[in-house]
Amino acid sequence: MDKDRKLEHIQMAYDSKTGYPEQDRRFIYEPLLSAHPDKEPTAFPFLGKMMKAPMWVSSMTGGTGIARNINRNLAMACREFGLGMGLGSCRKILFDKTYWADFDVRDLIGSDQPFWANLGIAQVEQLLARKEEQAIVDLVGNLRADGLIVHVNPLQEWFQPEGDSISQRPLETIQQLMSTAKIPMIVKEVGQGMGRESLNELLQLPLESIEFAAYGGTNFSKLEMMRQDDAMQQLHQPFAFVGQTADQMLHDVNSIMDEQQIACKSLIISGGVKNYLDGYYLVSKSKLPAVFGMASAVLQHATGDYSETKIYIENLLKAYRLAEAYLRVNPNYEGQ
């Protein structure tokens, strides 16, 4: 038996070899400069609240039957681990309270953590055109949310069979809402990110944050294409590969900040963030206060019992703190 164990260890030694092509050159490993990280992280301010880890949780769903369980699991995790949370689209509960309980999780997340409502740019445009902006204010107030996330999704609306038409530039709608509703706002994309000109316009606005929802993660435009027949999917497929990655967007934001003053206060870096090292790398590079989001990865562990959600996030955050202790961003890394 002991012989078998030793043979197994020898085989594992061979299997555990790493090579140069796999090396993560974004980081410099410094094993002598830190002890193992403390169990209790230091809280820091973000979006007017205190967070214990630089991680943002978005559920991406609402009114779908399982949304209530997902949102409850995520809210409890945010409270336990000191994270921030953005709801999926709240369109269903603007004028109909059938699914209200799916979104009403302030008591679960607690008053100390960031908690934000969410509406699409097309719905905001329609409400403003009908002079019903009070419905947005009431939504935020009744949910006891800290503000509103506006997701800008012109491609998704275009490819969605039941999508809404966007009649004016989203920038104008955002500016109009900021001037009339007077509520804290975050603006995000939905899986394709945005280019330098759009980022520059948003950075000049007194937004609480910009969420990237960059190319490389869940792409809602592609999701809508997949609902179409084969001929339409083939026709529209090129648009699925258009967009900016989180790294590209962060490079643009940092560059803009080097050139001029900005009014936006922070970033939520999401889209294509596959793991905690991606998140650590991007947050470390940001010149604005930033947190990272891993919506789809977290969502996979939030559909069942809370224990699964808790174990996943607990271990993710432990690994993140290990990265903080021993990894430094490589200034000579040329990737973007």
C-alpha positions as CSV (number, residue, x, y, z in Angstrom):
1,M,0.0,0.0,0.0
2,D,2.8,2.4,0.9
3,K,4.5,1.5,-2.4
4,D,1.4,2.4,-4.3
5,R,1.2,5.8,-2.5
6,K,4.8,6.6,-3.3
7,L,4.2,5.7,-7.0
8,E,1.2,7.9,-7.0
9,H,3.2,10.8,-5.6
10,I,5.9,10.3,-8.3
11,Q,3.2,10.4,-11.0
12,M,1.7,13.5,-9.5
13,A,5.1,15.2,-9.5
14,Y,5.3,14.6,-13.2
15,D,1.7,15.8,-13.8
16,S,2.2,19.0,-11.7
17,K,5.0,20.4,-13.9
18,T,4.3,23.8,-15.4
19,G,5.9,25.4,-18.5
20,Y,6.7,28.8,-19.9
21,P,3.7,29.0,-22.3
22,E,1.3,28.7,-19.3
23,Q,3.1,31.2,-17.1
24,D,0.9,34.1,-16.1
25,R,3.2,37.0,-17.0
26,R,0.8,39.6,-15.6
27,F,2.2,39.1,-12.2
28,I,5.5,39.1,-10.2
29,Y,5.4,36.5,-7.4
30,E,6.9,37.8,-4.1
31,P,6.9,35.0,-1.6
32,L,9.0,36.7,1.1
33,L,7.1,39.9,1.6
34,S,3.9,38.9,3.3
35,A,2.5,36.5,5.9
36,H,-0.6,34.5,5.1
37,P,-3.6,37.0,4.8
38,D,-5.6,37.7,7.9
39,K,-9.0,36.1,8.1
40,E,-10.8,39.4,8.5
41,P,-10.3,41.8,5.6
42,T,-10.2,45.5,6.0
43,A,-13.4,47.3,5.0
44,F,-13.3,50.1,2.4
45,P,-15.8,52.7,1.1
46,F,-17.5,52.1,-2.3
47,L,-20.7,53.7,-3.6
48,G,-21.3,55.4,-0.3
49,K,-21.3,52.1,1.6
50,M,-18.6,49.9,3.2
51,M,-17.4,46.7,1.4
52,K,-15.0,44.0,2.7
53,A,-13.9,42.7,-0.7
54,P,-13.7,44.3,-4.1
55,M,-16.3,42.1,-5.7
56,W,-19.6,43.1,-7.3
57,V,-22.5,40.6,-7.7
58,S,-25.1,40.9,-10.4
59,S,-27.8,38.4,-10.7
60,M,-28.7,39.0,-14.4
61,T,-32.2,37.6,-13.9
62,G,-35.6,38.6,-12.6
63,G,-39.2,37.2,-12.7
64,T,-38.1,33.8,-14.1
65,G,-39.4,31.5,-11.4
66,I,-35.9,30.7,-9.9
67,A,-35.0,34.4,-9.7
68,R,-36.2,34.7,-6.1
69,N,-34.0,32.0,-4.8
70,I,-31.0,33.3,-6.8
71,N,-31.4,36.9,-5.6
72,R,-31.9,35.7,-2.0
73,N,-28.8,33.6,-2.1
74,L,-26.8,36.4,-3.6
75,A,-28.1,39.0,-1.1
76,M,-27.3,36.8,1.9
77,A,-23.7,36.2,0.5
78,C,-23.3,40.0,0.0
79,R,-24.3,40.6,3.6
80,E,-22.0,37.8,5.0
81,F,-18.9,38.7,3.0
82,G,-19.4,42.5,2.6
83,L,-20.0,42.7,-1.1
84,G,-22.1,44.9,-3.4
85,M,-25.1,43.7,-5.5
86,G,-26.9,44.9,-8.6
87,L,-30.3,43.4,-9.5
88,G,-31.3,42.1,-12.9
89,S,-33.7,44.2,-14.9
90,C,-36.5,45.4,-12.7
91,R,-38.8,46.2,-15.7
92,K,-41.3,43.5,-14.6
93,I,-42.0,45.3,-11.3
94,L,-42.3,48.9,-12.5
95,F,-46.1,48.7,-12.6
96,D,-46.9,45.2,-11.6
97,K,-46.0,43.7,-8.2
98,T,-46.5,40.1,-9.2
99,Y,-42.8,39.4,-9.0
100,W,-41.9,42.0,-6.4
101,A,-40.7,39.4,-3.9
102,D,-38.1,38.2,-6.4
103,F,-36.3,41.6,-6.1
104,D,-37.2,42.8,-2.6
105,V,-34.1,41.6,-0.8
106,R,-32.9,44.7,1.1
107,D,-33.7,43.0,4.5
108,L,-31.5,40.1,3.5
109,I,-28.5,42.1,2.2
110,G,-28.8,44.6,5.0
111,S,-28.5,48.4,5.1
112,D,-24.6,48.5,5.1
113,Q,-24.0,46.9,1.6
114,P,-24.5,48.5,-1.8
115,F,-27.8,47.4,-3.4
116,W,-28.9,48.8,-6.8
117,A,-32.0,48.5,-9.0
118,N,-31.7,48.1,-12.7
119,L,-33.6,49.2,-15.9
120,G,-32.8,49.2,-19.6
121,I,-32.1,52.4,-21.6
122,A,-35.2,51.8,-23.8
123,Q,-37.5,51.6,-20.8
124,V,-36.0,54.7,-19.3
125,E,-36.4,56.5,-22.7
126,Q,-40.1,55.5,-22.8
127,L,-40.8,56.6,-19.2
128,L,-39.2,59.9,-19.8
129,A,-41.2,60.5,-23.0
130,R,-44.4,59.8,-21.1
131,K,-43.2,62.0,-18.2
132,E,-43.3,59.0,-15.9
133,E,-39.9,59.4,-14.4
134,Q,-41.5,59.2,-10.9
135,A,-42.1,55.5,-11.5
136,I,-38.3,55.1,-11.6
137,V,-37.9,57.1,-8.4
138,D,-40.6,55.0,-6.8
139,L,-39.0,51.8,-7.9
140,V,-35.6,52.7,-6.3
141,G,-37.3,54.0,-3.2
142,N,-39.7,51.1,-2.7
143,L,-36.9,48.6,-3.2
144,R,-34.8,50.6,-0.7
145,A,-32.1,50.5,-3.3
146,D,-29.1,53.0,-3.2
147,G,-29.7,54.0,-6.8
148,L,-30.4,52.9,-10.4
149,I,-28.2,51.0,-12.8
150,V,-29.1,51.8,-16.4
151,H,-28.1,49.1,-18.8
152,V,-27.4,50.4,-22.3
153,N,-28.2,47.6,-24.8
154,P,-29.0,48.8,-28.3
155,L,-27.7,45.6,-30.0
156,Q,-29.6,43.4,-27.7
157,E,-32.9,45.3,-28.2
158,W,-32.3,45.2,-32.0
159,F,-31.8,41.5,-32.2
160,Q,-34.5,40.6,-29.6
161,P,-37.7,39.6,-31.4
162,E,-39.8,41.5,-28.9
163,G,-37.2,44.2,-28.3
164,D,-37.9,47.9,-27.9
165,S,-36.9,50.6,-30.3
166,I,-34.3,53.2,-29.1
167,S,-35.3,56.5,-30.6
168,Q,-32.6,58.9,-29.3
169,R,-29.0,58.6,-28.4
170,P,-28.6,56.7,-25.1
171,L,-26.3,59.5,-23.8
172,E,-29.2,62.0,-24.1
173,T,-31.5,59.7,-22.2
174,I,-29.0,59.3,-19.4
175,Q,-28.4,63.0,-19.2
176,Q,-32.1,63.7,-19.1
177,L,-32.8,61.2,-16.4
178,M,-29.9,62.6,-14.3
179,S,-31.4,66.1,-14.6
180,T,-35.0,65.1,-13.8
181,A,-35.0,62.2,-11.4
182,K,-32.0,63.2,-9.3
183,I,-31.2,59.7,-8.2
184,P,-27.7,58.1,-8.0
185,M,-26.9,56.3,-11.2
186,I,-24.6,53.6,-12.6
187,V,-24.4,53.0,-16.4
188,K,-23.4,49.6,-17.8
189,E,-23.3,47.7,-21.1
190,V,-24.6,44.1,-21.4
191,G,-21.7,42.0,-22.7
192,Q,-19.9,43.9,-25.5
193,G,-18.4,46.8,-23.5
194,M,-17.9,50.2,-25.1
195,G,-15.3,52.2,-26.9
196,R,-13.3,55.2,-25.9
197,E,-15.7,57.9,-27.1
198,S,-18.6,56.5,-25.2
199,L,-16.4,56.0,-22.1
200,N,-15.2,59.6,-22.4
201,E,-18.8,60.9,-22.5
202,L,-19.8,58.9,-19.4
203,L,-16.7,59.8,-17.5
204,Q,-17.7,63.5,-17.7
205,L,-21.0,62.8,-16.0
206,P,-21.3,62.7,-12.2
207,L,-22.1,59.0,-12.2
208,E,-21.5,56.9,-9.1
209,S,-19.9,54.3,-11.3
210,I,-19.5,52.8,-14.8
211,E,-19.9,49.0,-15.1
212,F,-18.0,47.6,-18.1
213,A,-19.9,44.4,-18.8
214,A,-17.2,44.0,-21.4
215,Y,-16.7,41.7,-24.4
216,G,-15.6,38.2,-23.4
217,G,-18.3,37.3,-20.8
218,T,-22.0,36.7,-21.1
219,N,-23.1,38.5,-24.3
220,F,-26.8,39.4,-24.3
221,S,-26.8,40.4,-27.9
222,K,-25.5,36.9,-28.8
223,L,-28.1,35.4,-26.4
224,E,-30.9,37.1,-28.4
225,M,-29.4,35.9,-31.7
226,M,-29.6,32.3,-30.4
227,R,-33.3,32.6,-30.1
228,Q,-33.7,33.2,-33.8
229,D,-33.9,30.6,-36.6
230,D,-30.7,29.3,-38.1
231,A,-30.7,31.6,-41.1
232,M,-31.0,34.7,-38.9
233,Q,-28.4,33.5,-36.5
234,Q,-26.0,33.1,-39.4
235,L,-26.8,36.5,-40.8
236,H,-26.3,38.4,-37.6
237,Q,-23.4,36.3,-36.1
238,P,-20.7,38.9,-37.0
239,F,-22.1,41.3,-34.5
240,A,-21.5,38.8,-31.7
241,F,-17.8,39.3,-32.1
242,V,-17.8,43.1,-31.8
243,G,-16.9,44.9,-28.7
244,Q,-14.2,45.9,-26.2
245,T,-12.6,43.8,-23.5
246,A,-12.3,44.8,-19.9
247,D,-8.6,45.3,-20.4
248,Q,-9.1,47.5,-23.4
249,M,-11.7,49.6,-21.6
250,L,-9.6,50.0,-18.5
251,H,-6.7,51.2,-20.7
252,D,-9.0,53.8,-22.3
253,V,-10.3,55.0,-18.9
254,N,-6.8,55.3,-17.5
255,S,-5.7,57.1,-20.6
256,I,-8.6,59.6,-20.4
257,M,-7.9,60.3,-16.8
258,D,-4.3,61.1,-17.7
259,E,-5.6,63.7,-20.2
260,Q,-8.4,65.5,-18.3
261,Q,-10.5,65.8,-15.2
262,I,-13.5,63.5,-14.9
263,A,-16.6,63.5,-12.8
264,C,-17.4,59.7,-12.6
265,K,-16.4,58.3,-9.2
266,S,-15.6,54.6,-9.7
267,L,-15.6,51.5,-11.9
268,I,-17.2,48.1,-11.7
269,I,-15.0,45.9,-14.0
270,S,-17.0,43.0,-15.4
271,G,-17.2,41.0,-18.6
272,G,-14.7,38.3,-19.4
273,V,-13.4,38.2,-15.8
274,K,-13.0,34.5,-15.6
275,N,-11.4,34.2,-12.1
276,Y,-10.1,36.0,-9.1
277,L,-6.7,36.7,-10.7
278,D,-8.3,38.4,-13.6
279,G,-10.2,40.5,-11.1
280,Y,-7.1,41.3,-9.0
281,Y,-5.1,42.3,-12.1
282,L,-7.8,44.7,-13.4
283,V,-8.7,46.3,-10.1
284,S,-4.9,46.8,-9.4
285,K,-4.4,48.6,-12.7
286,S,-7.4,50.9,-12.3
287,K,-6.7,54.6,-11.6
288,L,-10.3,54.9,-10.3
289,P,-11.6,53.1,-7.3
290,A,-12.8,49.8,-8.7
291,V,-14.3,46.4,-7.9
292,F,-14.7,43.4,-10.2
293,G,-17.7,41.4,-11.2
294,M,-18.0,37.7,-12.2
295,A,-21.8,37.4,-12.8
296,S,-22.1,34.2,-14.7
297,A,-19.5,32.3,-12.6
298,V,-21.3,33.3,-9.4
299,L,-24.7,32.6,-10.9
300,Q,-23.9,28.9,-11.4
301,H,-23.5,28.5,-7.7
302,A,-26.6,30.5,-6.7
303,T,-29.4,28.4,-8.0
304,G,-29.5,25.8,-5.3
305,D,-29.0,26.0,-1.5
306,Y,-27.3,29.0,0.1
307,S,-24.5,26.7,1.4
308,E,-23.2,26.2,-2.2
309,T,-23.2,29.9,-2.8
310,K,-21.4,30.6,0.5
311,I,-18.7,28.0,0.0
312,Y,-17.9,29.2,-3.5
313,I,-17.7,32.9,-2.6
314,E,-15.8,32.2,0.6
315,N,-13.1,30.3,-1.2
316,L,-13.0,32.8,-4.1
317,L,-12.4,35.6,-1.7
318,K,-9.7,33.7,0.3
319,A,-7.9,33.1,-3.0
320,Y,-8.2,36.8,-3.9
321,R,-6.6,37.8,-0.6
322,L,-3.8,35.4,-1.3
323,A,-3.2,37.1,-4.6
324,E,-3.1,40.5,-2.8
325,A,-0.5,39.2,-0.4
326,Y,1.9,37.6,-2.8
327,L,1.4,39.0,-6.3
328,R,2.4,42.3,-7.8
329,V,1.3,43.5,-11.2
330,N,4.2,43.2,-13.6
331,P,4.9,46.7,-15.0
332,N,6.7,45.2,-18.0
333,Y,3.7,43.1,-19.1
334,E,2.8,44.2,-22.6
335,G,-0.6,42.5,-22.9
336,Q,-3.7,44.6,-22.9
